[in-house]
Amino acid sequence: MKLYPLVPTSKLATNIAKISKKLRMGVVITKAERLDCVVIIANGTPDDIAFSVVCYHSNGNRIAGIVKPHGRTRLDVIDVLPTYLTGVSKTIVLMDQEDQRLKYIFRGAKKRLAKKGFSVENEIEEDRLKVYDCKFGGRDVRLILVINGLDEIQTNKHTIEDHLLKAAKTFGIEIDFDFENSKDAWKRLKNHEEIFKKLKERNVKDIFPQQFRGCEYLED
């Protein structure tokens, strides 16, 4: 899947362009006549970089606009969702679980959708993933909400760094210190570039299962 930054001057655009060039992934494009969907990053970095790697391993024919809404985090991004739906019917939102229970996140997302005029017609729930098939402005719209985090990583807040720490362990990179928070542990590691390079070189569906599943729902 190719990524087209909706705000070319943003930090997100810089981050994904830099990693795409450095790792020779070619996932970022600067011109797009059409968009198949929109990707909304609800947190920040390294969420944007990690998802770029996922896109590299996903369907290369689709073009997704990608954006980190300014001043919005987590479920707040749903409030500006209508801004990105012009000509697009499918949107994927990626956000960290942190210390919230999943059922509260999913319930909160549905409430925010209703407040913005979305009528939820059907819901599909999987592990850390929820699909909301909606009616909005007289047309069908699909929102795919992907929650970053892995139960196997012992942390007080589940984030995208859970997946990156699993990658480090998978690649034989030793984490020789105790930690309570995966985000802090990732910051302490010195092998970021090596880990991203290895993520690019191999199939990483087992490291980012819900993120890949979310991309598959874009294909339906």
Sequence and secondary structure as in RCSB ss.txt:
>XXXX:A:sequence
MKLYPLVPTSKLATNIAKISKKLRMGVVITKAERLDCVVIIANGTPDDIAFSVVCYHSNGNRIAGIVKPHGRTRL
DVIDVLPTYLTGVSKTIVLMDQEDQRLKYIFRGAKKRLAKKGFSVENEIEEDRLKVYDCKFGGRDVRLILVINGL
DEIQTNKHTIEDHLLKAAKTFGIEIDFDFENSKDAWKRLKNHEEIFKKLKERNVKDIFPQQFRGCEYLED
>XXXX:A:secstr
 EEEESSTTSHHHHHHHHHHHHTT   B S  S  SEEEEESS TTHHHHHHHHHHTS TT EEEEE  TT  GG
GGGGGGGGG TT  EEEEEEE BTS HHHHHHHHHHHHHHTT EEEEEEEETTEEEEEEEETTEEEEEEEEEE  
TTS  SSB HHHHHHHHHHHTT    S  S HHHHHHH S HHHHHHHHHHS  TTTSHHHHHHHHHHH 
